[in-house]
Each structure stands twice: as structure tokens, then as C-alpha cells.
């Protein structure tokens, strides 16, 4: 049963009880006021019969009728029938006033249509009896009619009293429910606000066109834009190349779909690209219509880097296993081959041009095998404490002559403070030799190499090696550190892999810090420093 039907049922019950009370009070008033006993008994008898014929069926309807609207209309109709009977049997002025009670009863139901119908019925009945019984009404007025006026006032007061009580109960119930819902809404808002404001994942609310409505502090921290700078603007963290795909996702969510755990690339205010995992959900109004979209963005850049590192480690393990098998199988016959060609080279001058090329290529093969062996079985470390500046000075001096021959200047900037490291000096020299060799090869037309040391606050020293060579394209940057990948005609693709292995053994790291085509490359080597007291 609906709430409106329950209200009508309650009002029906109250009104039938009131009508029983009014009926009994009216009979008592008639008996009290009239002095003619035979008239009184006759009138009371007919009134009782008519009243009971109306009230008993109404009481039955209250108990058994499931359609409470029918009961409501039956109560109003029965009331008017009884009032018409009173007026016709006793056409006194006060009985006409009771026609107004019909309007009051309808007002009790708070039903506009019922009030209008009751008002029309009261007006028509008043008009009819006024024109047909006016003289009778005037002549029948006595001083005892004041009793009926008082009775009318009492009936009205009781009716309005019940109405006020009923209304107050409803208001209290409504107020209580509203308060409970307000508290529940406030609690939900607080939970949402706490979730929105203190979530470590970036959260953004956009309209159906992708324009920003709200962002949380995590969004500002991760992407760099302030909330007030992007409100009303199209979501700026979407790269231009991905805008079309993003709008297609928005259209899918607008149709009611949810996108969960979608991996993509976003852009920060400083131009940095980050890997994110996004979840997009629709925000609906009370009618279920999608009015906005919420997007949760989780920065998975570190996770991606870790996954890439694990893949690289797997490749290194595989490369080491391959190197161990291949190098030993190749080096022994290679030594024999090299000896015989060297003998031919020294004794047969006619074929010396060919043997020279062959010896050069054999040397290259031998160098590759050497790198394979170094990758497969790294040499044992001879750890000792030394100055990193001394290591860099030795390597720089080693390349000074070669650099001058190729019109390349190599400069080592001074350290701000002594940087002591614990490591294998020879292997660390190999790291910087490989890096300087790469820089020299990247500048066939000459240039400049600058080595800049910088001490960090967390106990490391960064060595930046910057050249102004040919640079590396973005497409190659993601592959350049993979085993066996090389852009050089005679490269093995193992140089950077060996660098990574050596630095890993020294708790250090290596990254290509920056590279632009035809502008040069900057790499960074990071090593832990130790305090010498």
C-alpha cells in the first residue's frame, strides 16, 4: 500500500469516528432544545434511522473495503445526505451552517478536487434551500437556535483540532524523516569528500563534453595544474594525440558503460608523459540520466618502470646464458683461424690485402666474444675506497688525444667537494670509457663533451656526460638499452648492458637523461658516496 493510500485510510477512520460523535451529539441537542415531546421523539426516531443507515455502511467500508478512495467519497456523500435530511426535516438557519462542515471535511483530506466538488455541492444546496424555504427559515428562528450555533462551533473546533493534531503528527514524521535523510546525506557527503580530498589517486569530475568541473588535490600534485586554472576547460592531462580516443570513451560512459582499469598515457603540466590506469564512471541525476563523468587516475609509471626493469633483467639473464655457450664454442676455433691467417699474412704478400681485412674482422669477432664473456661471467670485484674524481681524470686523459684528432674537446668540471666511493676502479673506468666512446662516435664532425659532477642530498653523486652530437630519437630511446640492439654499423648492442651490470653491482644506476636529434645527448651515472671521517 502506498503512503498516500495509508493517509487516506487513517483520515477515513478518524472522520467516521467523528461523524458518530457528531450524530450522537446532534440527537442529544435536538432532545434537549425541543419542548414538544411528541415532535422530539418523532424527529429523533427518523434522524436515528437515517443516521444509522448511513454510518453503519460507512463503518463496514472502513473495516472491509480495500479501495480507500471509494470509502472517502462515500463518507462525503453520506455527510451531505444526512445534512440535506436535517434541513428538509427541520429547515432552521443553523442547519444550513452544517453544509460548511462538508467543505471542512474535504479540507481535512487535502484533496483539491474533493474541496472543489464539496464547495459546488454546498453552494448549490444553499441556493436551492434559500429560494425554496427562505420564509420557513426566517419564521422558524428561535432564541434556542444559539445552542445549534454553539454546537456548530464545537463541531468545527473538534474537526480542526483533529486536523491540527493529525497535521502535526505528519509534520513531526516528515521533519524526523527529513532530519534522518539530511544526516544520512551529510554523512554520505562527508565520506565522499574525505574519499575525494584525501585519495592518493587523481580524481576529476568532467561534464559530458570533457570540461573540468572539479579535481582533487592528488590531481594537482600529480599533474601540476591548479584547480582554479582548469575549471571549465577541456581536461588538459589528455595528450592531443589521444583526445579523439578519450572522447570516444566519454561517449561510451555517457551511454551507461563503465571503463575500469584502462591503461593509457597522460601528460603533466611540465610536458612529462606518465603511465596511468583510469576508471571512468557515469554520474546520474535522480532520474537516472547521466549528467557528468568521474575519472580516477592511478599513476603506474613506477610500476611500468619496474616491469620494464624485470623484462630487462630477464633479457640479461638470457643474454648471459647465450653468451656463455656461444663464446666458449667460438673462441677456440677463432684462435686457430686467427693463427693460420696471421701466418699466411706474413708469408704470402700477394694476398696480404685480403688477409689484412680478415685479421681486422677476426679481431672484431674476438672483441665481441670478449664482451659476451664479460656479460656471461662478470669479473670478481676488487672493492676499494677511492676518489671518483681520480677515476674520471684518468678516463678523460685517456681520450684527450683521440678527441683532439677528431676536433672534439673533452672537459671535466671540478667537484664541489671530494666524492669518495667504494668500488672496483677498473670496472668503473670501463663504464666511463664506454660512455665517452659513445659520445665520440656520435660526433663525426667534431664537437664538445662536458663532464659535470653533482652531489645529491641523499648520499649519491651524479655524473652528467653531455655531448652535442647527432642525438637519439624518441623512438629509439625505449630500445637503446635492450641487449643486442644497436644503431652502429659495427656495434654489438652490449655496451650499455655491460654498463648497467657494473653499476648494478656498485648499487648505482644509469639513465639517458636527455637526448634531442642534432642537439646532443646527456647521460647520468649515479653512484653512492661514502663519508671519510
WOHUGI-V879959 format. One record per residue. RES is the residue in three letters. OMEGA is omega in degrees with one decimal (999 if undefined). Layout:
{{RES | OMEGA} {RES | OMEGA}}
This chain:
{{UNK | -179.1} {UNK | -179.9} {UNK | -179.0} {UNK | 178.3} {UNK | 176.3} {UNK | 178.0} {UNK | 179.6} {UNK | 178.8} {UNK | 179.4} {UNK | -179.1} {UNK | 176.5} {UNK | -178.9} {UNK | -179.6} {UNK | -176.1} {UNK | 178.2} {UNK | 176.0} {UNK | 178.5} {UNK | 179.9} {UNK | 173.6} {UNK | 179.3} {UNK | 179.6} {UNK | -179.2} {UNK | 179.9} {UNK | 179.8} {UNK | 179.6} {UNK | 178.4} {UNK | 179.3} {UNK | -179.7} {UNK | 179.1} {UNK | -179.1} {UNK | -176.6} {UNK | -171.2} {UNK | -174.2} {UNK | -177.9} {UNK | -178.9} {UNK | -172.2} {UNK | -176.8} {UNK | 177.7} {UNK | -177.8} {UNK | -176.8} {UNK | 179.0} {UNK | -177.4} {UNK | 179.2} {UNK | -179.8} {UNK | 178.6} {UNK | 179.9} {UNK | -179.9} {UNK | -179.5} {UNK | -179.1} {UNK | -178.7} {UNK | -179.8} {UNK | 178.0} {UNK | 178.7} {UNK | -173.5} {UNK | -179.5} {UNK | 175.5} {UNK | 178.7} {UNK | 178.0} {UNK | 177.7} {UNK | 177.3} {UNK | 178.8} {UNK | -174.8} {UNK | -167.4} {UNK | -176.2} {UNK | 179.7} {UNK | 178.7} {UNK | -173.6} {UNK | 176.6} {UNK | 177.0} {UNK | 177.8} {UNK | 179.9} {UNK | 179.6} {UNK | 178.6} {UNK | 178.8} {UNK | -179.3} {UNK | -179.5} {UNK | 179.8} {UNK | 179.3} {UNK | -178.9} {UNK | 177.3} {UNK | -178.7} {UNK | 179.6} {UNK | 177.5} {UNK | 176.9} {UNK | 180.0} {UNK | -177.8} {UNK | -177.9} {UNK | -179.5} {UNK | -179.7} {UNK | -173.0} {UNK | 177.1} {UNK | -175.5} {UNK | -174.7} {UNK | 179.7} {UNK | 177.7} {UNK | -179.4} {UNK | -177.0} {UNK | 172.9} {UNK | 179.5} {UNK | 178.8} {UNK | 178.0} {UNK | 178.2} {UNK | 179.9} {UNK | 179.1} {UNK | 177.8} {UNK | 176.9} {UNK | 178.2} {UNK | 179.9} {UNK | -178.6} {UNK | -179.2} {UNK | -175.5} {UNK | -179.3} {UNK | 179.7} {UNK | 178.8} {UNK | 179.9} {UNK | 179.9} {UNK | 179.3} {UNK | 179.3} {UNK | 179.2} {UNK | 179.5} {UNK | -179.8} {UNK | 180.0} {UNK | -179.3} {UNK | 179.9} {UNK | 177.2} {UNK | 179.7} {UNK | -179.3} {UNK | -177.3} {UNK | 178.3} {UNK | -177.8} {UNK | -175.9} {UNK | -173.6} {UNK | -176.1} {UNK | -177.6} {UNK | 179.2} {UNK | -179.2} {UNK | -177.7} {UNK | -176.9} {UNK | -175.2} {UNK | -178.4} {UNK | 177.1} {UNK | -179.6} {UNK | 179.5} {UNK | 178.6} {UNK | 178.3} {UNK | 177.6} {UNK | 180.0} {UNK | 176.0} {UNK | 177.5} {UNK | 179.0} {UNK | 177.3} {UNK | 179.4} {UNK | 179.6} {UNK | 178.8} {UNK | 179.8} {UNK | -179.4} {UNK | 179.4} {UNK | -179.3} {UNK | 179.7} {UNK | 176.5} {UNK | 177.0} {UNK | -179.8} {UNK | 179.6} {UNK | 179.8} {UNK | 180.0} {UNK | -179.8} {UNK | 179.1} {UNK | 177.8} {UNK | 178.2} {UNK | -179.8} {UNK | 178.6} {UNK | 178.5} {UNK | 179.3} {UNK | -179.7} {UNK | 179.3} {UNK | -179.9} {UNK | 179.0} {UNK | 179.7} {UNK | 178.5} {UNK | -179.8} {UNK | 176.8} {UNK | 178.3} {UNK | 178.2} {UNK | 179.0} {UNK | 179.3} {UNK | 178.6} {UNK | 179.1} {UNK | 178.6} {UNK | 179.0} {UNK | 178.8} {UNK | 179.3} {UNK | -179.0} {UNK | 178.9} {UNK | 178.6} {UNK | -176.7} {UNK | -172.3} {UNK | -171.9} {UNK | 177.7} {UNK | 178.9} {UNK | 176.0} {UNK | 177.4} {UNK | 178.1} {UNK | -179.5} {UNK | 175.7} {UNK | -179.5} {UNK | 174.4} {UNK | -174.0} {UNK | 177.6} {UNK | -179.7} {UNK | 178.5} {UNK | -172.5} {UNK | 174.0} {UNK | -178.8} {UNK | 173.6} {UNK | 179.0} {UNK | -178.6} {UNK | 179.6} {UNK | 176.8} {UNK | 179.1} {UNK | -177.4} {UNK | -175.2} {UNK | -173.1} {UNK | 175.7} {UNK | 178.8} {UNK | 173.2} {UNK | -176.7} {UNK | -175.2} {UNK | -178.2} {UNK | -173.5} {UNK | 178.4} {UNK | 179.9} {UNK | 179.1} {UNK | 175.1} {UNK | -173.9} {UNK | -171.4} {UNK | -176.8} {UNK | 177.2} {UNK | 178.0} {UNK | -177.9} {UNK | -178.5} {UNK | -177.4} {UNK | -174.8} {UNK | -178.9} {UNK | 179.1} {UNK | -179.5} {UNK | 179.2} {UNK | 176.3} {UNK | 176.7} {UNK | 178.6} {UNK | 179.6} {UNK | 178.7} {UNK | -179.8} {UNK | 178.1} {UNK | 179.0} {UNK | 175.9} {UNK | -179.3} {UNK | 172.8} {UNK | 177.2} {UNK | -173.4} {UNK | 172.6} {UNK | 179.6} {UNK | -178.5} {UNK | 179.7} {UNK | 179.2} {UNK | 175.7} {UNK | 179.7} {UNK | 177.8} {UNK | -178.0} {UNK | -178.7} {UNK | 177.9} {UNK | 179.5} {UNK | 175.9} {UNK | 179.1} {UNK | 175.3} {UNK | -178.6} {UNK | 172.8} {UNK | -172.1} {UNK | 172.7} {UNK | -177.8} {UNK | -179.1} {UNK | 176.9} {UNK | 171.7} {UNK | -173.1} {UNK | 173.1} {UNK | -175.7} {UNK | 179.7} {UNK | 179.2} {UNK | 179.1} {UNK | 180.0} {UNK | -177.6} {UNK | -179.7} {UNK | -179.6} {UNK | 174.3} {UNK | -177.8} {UNK | 175.3} {UNK | -176.5} {UNK | 177.8} {UNK | 179.8} {UNK | -179.3} {UNK | -179.0} {UNK | 179.8} {UNK | 178.7} {UNK | 178.1} {UNK | 179.6} {UNK | 178.4} {UNK | 178.2} {UNK | 178.9} {UNK | 178.3} {UNK | 178.5} {UNK | 177.4} {UNK | 179.1} {UNK | 178.8} {UNK | 177.9} {UNK | 178.7} {UNK | 179.1} {UNK | 178.3} {UNK | 179.4} {UNK | 179.5} {UNK | 178.9} {UNK | 179.4} {UNK | 177.8} {UNK | -177.3} {UNK | -178.4} {UNK | -178.7} {UNK | -174.6} {UNK | -172.8} {UNK | -178.0} {UNK | -179.5} {UNK | -175.9} {UNK | -170.6} {UNK | -176.8} {UNK | 176.7} {UNK | 179.7} {UNK | 179.3} {UNK | 178.8} {UNK | -179.3} {UNK | -179.0} {UNK | 180.0} {UNK | -179.6} {UNK | 179.9} {UNK | 177.7} {UNK | 178.4} {UNK | 178.3} {UNK | -178.0} {UNK | -177.0} {UNK | -174.5} {UNK | -175.5} {UNK | -176.8} {UNK | -178.6} {UNK | -176.7} {UNK | -175.5} {UNK | 178.5} {UNK | -178.8} {UNK | -178.7} {UNK | 177.6} {UNK | 178.5} {UNK | -178.4} {UNK | 179.0} {UNK | 178.9} {UNK | -179.0} {UNK | 176.7} {UNK | 177.2} {UNK | 178.9} {UNK | 178.0} {UNK | -179.4} {UNK | 177.7} {UNK | 179.4} {UNK | 178.4} {UNK | 177.7} {UNK | 177.7} {UNK | 176.9} {UNK | -179.2} {UNK | 178.1} {UNK | 178.4} {UNK | -176.5} {UNK | -178.4} {UNK | 178.9} {UNK | -179.6} {UNK | 177.2} {UNK | -175.9} {UNK | 172.9} {UNK | -173.0} {UNK | 176.3} {UNK | 179.7} {UNK | 179.0} {UNK | 178.8} {UNK | 178.2} {UNK | 179.6} {UNK | 178.9} {UNK | 178.3} {UNK | -178.6} {UNK | 179.2} {UNK | 179.7} {UNK | -178.9} {UNK | 179.4} {UNK | 179.3} {UNK | -179.6} {UNK | -176.1} {UNK | -176.8} {UNK | -176.5} {UNK | 179.4} {UNK | 178.2} {UNK | -179.8} {UNK | 178.7} {UNK | -179.0} {UNK | 178.4} {UNK | 179.8} {UNK | 177.6} {UNK | 179.2} {UNK | -178.5} {UNK | 177.3} {UNK | 179.0} {UNK | -175.5} {UNK | 175.2} {UNK | 176.9} {UNK | 178.5} {UNK | -178.7} {UNK | 179.9} {UNK | 178.9} {UNK | 178.6} {UNK | 175.3} {UNK | -177.3} {UNK | 177.4} {UNK | -174.0} {UNK | -177.4} {UNK | 179.9} {UNK | 177.0} {UNK | 175.1} {UNK | 179.1} {UNK | 177.3} {UNK | -175.4} {UNK | 174.7} {UNK | 179.6} {UNK | -178.0} {UNK | 178.6} {UNK | 177.0} {UNK | 177.1} {UNK | -180.0} {UNK | 178.7} {UNK | -179.2} {UNK | -179.8} {UNK | -178.5} {UNK | -178.8} {UNK | -178.8} {UNK | -180.0} {UNK | -179.8} {UNK | -173.8} {UNK | 173.9} {UNK | -179.9} {UNK | 178.2} {UNK | -174.7} {UNK | 174.9} {UNK | 178.4} {UNK | -180.0} {UNK | 179.5} {UNK | -178.5} {UNK | -176.7} {UNK | 171.7} {UNK | 177.9} {UNK | 171.7} {UNK | 179.1} {UNK | 175.5} {UNK | 179.2} {UNK | 176.2} {UNK | -174.0} {UNK | 174.0} {UNK | 176.5} {UNK | -178.3} {UNK | -172.4} {UNK | 179.2} {UNK | -179.0} {UNK | 179.5} {UNK | 179.4} {UNK | -179.4} {UNK | -177.9} {UNK | -176.3} {UNK | -177.8} {UNK | -176.6} {UNK | -167.8} {UNK | -177.0} {UNK | 177.9} {UNK | 178.2} {UNK | 175.7} {UNK | 176.0} {UNK | -179.6} {UNK | 175.6} {UNK | -177.8} {UNK | -178.3} {UNK | -177.9} {UNK | -179.2} {UNK | 179.3} {UNK | -176.7} {UNK | -178.4} {UNK | -176.2} {UNK | -179.4} {UNK | 177.4} {UNK | 178.5} {UNK | 177.3} {UNK | -179.8} {UNK | -179.5} {UNK | -179.2} {UNK | -178.9} {UNK | 177.4} {UNK | 178.0} {UNK | 179.9} {UNK | -178.4} {UNK | 178.4} {UNK | -179.0} {UNK | 179.7} {UNK | 175.2} {UNK | 169.0} {UNK | -169.1} {UNK | -178.5} {UNK | 177.2} {UNK | 178.0} {UNK | -179.1} {UNK | 177.7} {UNK | 176.2} {UNK | 176.8} {UNK | -176.1} {UNK | 173.8} {UNK | 176.2} {UNK | -179.8} {UNK | 172.9} {UNK | -179.4} {UNK | 179.1} {UNK | 177.3} {UNK | 177.2} {UNK | 178.4} {UNK | 179.3} {UNK | 175.9} {UNK | -178.4} {UNK | 999}}
